[in-house]
Amino acid sequence: MNQTQVDCVVVRRACGPDADGLAAMLAGLSDLALYFRFQAAVGRPPRPGLIDHLLQPAGASYVAERGPVIVGHAMWAWANGSSSPTAELAVVIDESEQRRGLGVLLISRAAADAYAAGATEFLMVVSAANEKVIRMIRRHWPAAQVERDGALLNYLVPAAAPWSSSDLTAPAVVLV
């Protein structure tokens, strides 16, 4: 299966009723996967305040579902302390669903929304050990500038349409 094939997945804006499904997905992740996404310990089940923040960021939030099960989440939020409109992008995918293009699909959807909202830069904060996400960023944002901050890498790239039409319309994906 290539990087942009995602079978029978629905990608849509997240909403309040997704709380239990998102909490279940996060609770099923390994400690390492949770740390890569949040750079902090996450309880099991995740605390309600975290889930609320993921579903209602200062930006927009998306979920991917396979049937009734949430298998991915992406979001963008306005970055604090930036001199220009900077949107921080983040994504987490159920480990059984990784390496199928779902992360690219979700982050592309979030980036497109942030760009439409007026973001002039994208920020992605990634663990230096998270090789999967680093490869995704390098592949889709080759001009991204990176700055190391301890164990984290801060990727900053001018906001532009980095997504291809295939990222947003992968086969057997329904966008709602």
C-alpha positions in Angstrom: 0.0 0.0 0.0 1.5 3.4 -0.9 1.8 6.5 1.2 -1.5 8.0 0.1 -3.8 5.0 0.1 -6.3 5.0 3.0 -9.2 2.4 2.8 -12.7 3.1 3.9 -11.8 6.1 6.2 -14.0 9.0 7.0 -12.2 12.3 7.8 -14.3 15.0 9.4 -14.2 17.9 11.8 -14.0 16.7 15.4 -16.8 17.6 17.8 -17.8 17.1 21.4 -19.4 13.6 21.0 -16.0 12.4 19.8 -14.6 12.6 23.3 -15.0 8.9 24.2 -13.7 7.6 20.9 -10.7 9.9 21.0 -10.0 9.0 24.6 -10.2 5.3 23.7 -7.8 5.7 20.7 -5.3 7.6 22.9 -5.6 5.0 25.7 -4.7 2.3 23.2 -1.4 3.9 22.1 2.0 2.9 23.5 3.7 5.1 26.0 6.2 6.1 23.3 3.5 7.1 20.8 1.8 9.2 23.4 5.1 10.8 24.4 6.0 11.6 20.8 2.6 13.4 20.3 2.4 15.2 23.7 6.0 15.4 24.9 4.6 14.6 28.4 3.0 11.7 30.2 -0.6 11.1 29.4 -2.9 9.2 31.8 -5.0 6.2 31.0 -7.6 7.1 30.4 -6.5 10.6 29.3 -7.8 13.4 31.5 -11.0 15.1 30.2 -9.3 18.5 30.0 -6.8 17.1 27.5 -9.6 15.6 25.3 -11.5 18.9 25.5 -8.4 20.8 24.3 -7.9 18.3 21.4 -11.5 18.6 20.3 -11.7 22.4 20.7 -8.4 24.0 20.1 -7.8 27.7 19.2 -8.0 26.6 15.6 -9.6 23.4 14.2 -9.6 19.7 14.9 -10.2 16.6 12.7 -10.7 12.9 13.3 -10.4 9.9 11.0 -12.8 7.1 11.5 -12.7 3.5 10.3 -16.3 2.5 10.8 -17.3 3.7 14.3 -13.7 3.8 15.6 -11.5 6.9 15.7 -8.1 6.0 14.3 -6.5 9.4 13.9 -6.6 13.0 15.1 -5.1 16.2 13.7 -5.4 19.7 14.7 -4.0 23.2 14.3 -3.9 26.0 16.9 -2.5 29.5 16.9 1.0 29.4 18.3 1.6 31.8 21.2 4.5 34.3 21.1 4.9 34.5 17.4 5.2 37.8 15.6 3.2 36.5 12.6 0.1 34.4 12.3 1.6 31.0 13.0 -0.4 27.8 13.2 1.0 24.8 15.1 0.1 21.5 13.4 -0.1 18.2 15.2 -1.2 14.7 14.4 -1.5 11.3 16.1 -2.5 8.0 14.4 -3.4 4.7 15.9 -0.4 2.5 15.7 -2.2 -0.2 13.7 -3.1 2.5 11.1 0.4 4.1 10.6 2.3 4.0 7.3 -0.8 4.1 5.2 -0.9 7.8 4.4 -3.5 8.7 7.1 -1.2 11.1 8.9 -0.4 12.9 5.7 -4.1 13.1 4.9 -5.0 14.5 8.3 -2.2 17.0 8.6 -2.9 18.2 5.1 -6.5 18.8 6.0 -5.4 20.7 9.1 -2.8 22.7 7.2 -5.4 23.6 4.5 -7.8 24.9 7.1 -5.1 26.9 9.0 -3.9 28.4 5.7 -7.5 29.4 4.8 -7.8 31.0 8.3 -4.8 33.2 7.6 -1.8 31.4 8.9 1.4 32.7 7.3 3.6 30.0 8.9 3.3 26.5 10.1 5.1 25.2 13.2 5.5 21.5 13.9 7.2 20.5 17.2 8.6 17.0 17.0 10.6 14.7 19.2 14.1 14.3 17.7 13.5 10.6 18.0 10.2 10.6 16.0 11.6 9.4 12.7 8.3 8.8 11.1 7.0 12.4 11.5 10.4 13.8 10.7 10.4 11.9 7.4 6.8 13.1 6.7 7.8 16.7 7.3 10.9 16.5 5.1 9.0 14.9 2.3 6.0 17.3 2.3 7.7 20.5 3.5 11.3 20.2 2.2 11.9 23.9 2.7 11.1 23.7 6.5 13.7 25.3 8.7 14.5 23.3 11.8 15.8 24.5 15.2 16.7 22.1 18.0 15.3 22.8 21.4 16.7 20.1 23.7 15.0 16.8 22.7 12.6 18.6 20.4 12.9 19.8 16.8 10.8 22.9 15.9 10.1 22.9 12.2 8.9 26.3 10.8 7.8 26.7 7.2 6.0 29.5 5.3 2.3 28.6 5.0 1.5 27.5 1.5 -0.5 24.7 0.0 2.0 21.8 0.7 -0.7 19.3 0.1 -1.5 17.7 -3.2 -5.0 16.9 -4.4 -4.2 13.2 -3.8 -3.5 14.0 -0.1 -7.0 15.4 0.3 -8.8 12.9 -1.9 -7.1 9.5 -1.3 -9.0 6.5 -2.7 -11.9 5.3 -0.5 -11.7 8.3 1.8 -14.8 10.4 2.5 -14.2 14.0 3.6 -17.1 15.5 5.4 
